Amino acid sequence: SRLTVKVPPGTQPGQRLRFKGHGLPAPGAADDRGDLFAKIEVRVPTTLSAEARTHYEALRGLGDQ
């Protein structure tokens, strides 16, 4: 089954998110499921258009405040 996730603001690369009751079924229990853990992986674009680069640079400048 699918699980839609909203990643909370401020989530850092390598951080794990826990989804209670969405893991594998517990041994011998019909309706009891374990927890699902997801590790956050961040992918940085390797090529940017000039417009995208301008926007990223503007965002980077906001982080210093």
ZIGI-V55315 format. One record per pair of residues at least 12 apart in sequence whose ideal C-beta (glycine too) atoms are under 8 Angstrom apart, sorted by the first residue. I is the first residue (numbers start at 1). GAP is how many residues later the second one is. D is the distance in Angstrom with one decimal. If there is no record, write none. Layout:
BEGIN
I_GAP_D ; I_GAP_D
END
This chain:
BEGIN
3_16_6.3 ; 3_19_5.7 ; 3_33_7.3 ; 5_12_7.0 ; 5_14_7.5 ; 5_33_7.1 ; 7_33_6.9 ; 11_29_5.6 ; 12_28_7.1 ; 13_27_5.9 ; 13_28_6.8 ; 13_29_4.4 ; 14_25_6.7 ; 14_26_6.6 ; 15_24_7.5 ; 15_25_4.9 ; 16_21_5.1 ; 16_22_6.8 ; 16_23_5.2 ; 16_24_7.4 ; 17_20_7.0 ; 17_21_4.9 ; 17_23_6.9 ; 18_17_5.5 ; 18_18_7.5 ; 18_19_5.6 ; 19_16_6.4 ; 19_17_4.3 ; 19_18_7.5 ; 19_19_7.0 ; 20_15_5.2 ; 21_12_5.1 ; 21_13_7.9 ; 21_14_6.9 ; 22_13_7.0 ; 22_14_4.1 ; 23_12_4.9 ; 23_13_4.3 ; 23_14_7.8
END
